Amino acid sequence: QVQLLESGGGLVQPGGSLRLSCSASGLISSYYHIGWFRQAPGKEREFVAAISGSGDVTSHADSVKGRFTISRDNAKNTVSLQMNSLKPEDTANYYCAAGPRSWGQVRLGSEYSDWGQGTQVTVSS
């Protein structure tokens, strides 16, 4: 089991940047694919980005491609989500999650076994 803790959320103006961090602890945290998901009020949870256990492979949702970048530092057991050119529609609670067995499943929230508590991102002028 992996324990996850998100940080870095906050209020930012449109066009601004934020960097979210997901700190992982537990057994062999570098073994797990890690994903970022978000959920806005009244909306379903949606996939944002994922990174393989080794950090060699990434996937980003079309809605954030070119603006968000996921990365990981296994020595520090940390996965980051750099968010640039933020838009009001990026406003949501952002969660990191661990666990899919197959890289082909990383966009499916149901395939993740461990979740953090979330960090709120609000993009507003």
N, C-alpha and C positions, 0 to 999 in steps of 0.2 A: 504494500500500500504506500502511496505517496501523499504527503501533505503539501498543500499549495497555498500560497499567500500572495495576493495581488497588491500592488501599490502604484502610485503615480497618477491616479485620476485627479480630476479637478475641473475648474471652469476656464474655458479658453475662448477667445474670439474667433470668428470664422477666418480661415487662412492661417491660423496659428498651429503650433505643434505641441505634442505631449509625448512622453515616453513612459509606457507602462512596463512594470517589472513583475515577474512571477517567480517567487522563490520557492524552490522545491526541497523537501527533506524526506527521508525515508530510504528504503532499500533501493539501491541502484537506480537513482532517479534519472541518470543519463540513459537508461535502457528504454525509457518511454518516449513515444511520440508525444509532443505537447501541442495543444491547440488553443487558440483564442476564439471565444464566441462573444456575442453581445445580444442584449435584449432590451428593447425600448418598451416603455409602458404601452400596453395594449397590442403589442406585436409579438410574434413568435421569435424564439431564439434563433439567431443566424450565425453561420460560420464566418469567421473573419480571416484567420490564417492558421497554418500549422507548420511544424518543423519536425524533422525526423530526429530520432534519438542521437544520432551522430552529428546532426546539424548540417548534413550535406545536402539535404533536399528540403525545399519549402513549397508551400502552396498558399496562394492568396485569393480571396474572393474577388470577383470582377469589380465589385463596387469599391474596393480599396486598392486595387492593383495600381502601382505607380505612386501611391501616396503613403501606404503603410509598408513597413518592413519588419519581418519577424527574424529574430536571431537568438542564439543561445550560447552560454558559456558554461560548459559542463564542469569545469574546475570550480566554479562558484555556484553550481546548481541553480542557475538563473536563466530564464527565458524572457526576452524583452520584445516589446512591440513599439517600434518608432512610428508615430503617427504625424504626418505632415499634411499641410493644406487641408486642415480639418473643415468640415461642413456641418451645418446644423443637423443634417440627417445622420451624422455620426453619433449624436447624443444617445447614450445608452449606458446600461450597466455592463461592464466588460468582465468576463470570466476567463481564467485559464483552466485547462483541464488536461488530464493525462490518461493514457491507457489504451488506445486502439491497438489491436494486435497486428493489423495490416495497414500499410500505408494507403491502400485503396479505400479505407474506411474513415480517413481523417476528417472528412467534411460532415460526418454524421455524429451529432452530439450524443446519440444513444449508444455509441460505441466507446465512450469514455467512462472510465470507472471512478475517477477521482476529480473533484472540482474544488476550486477556491471559493471564497465568499463573495468575490466581485469587488470592482472599484468603479465608481461613477465617473463618467465623462460627460460634461455638458459643454456644448459648443453654442455660444450665444453672444450677441453684441449687447 
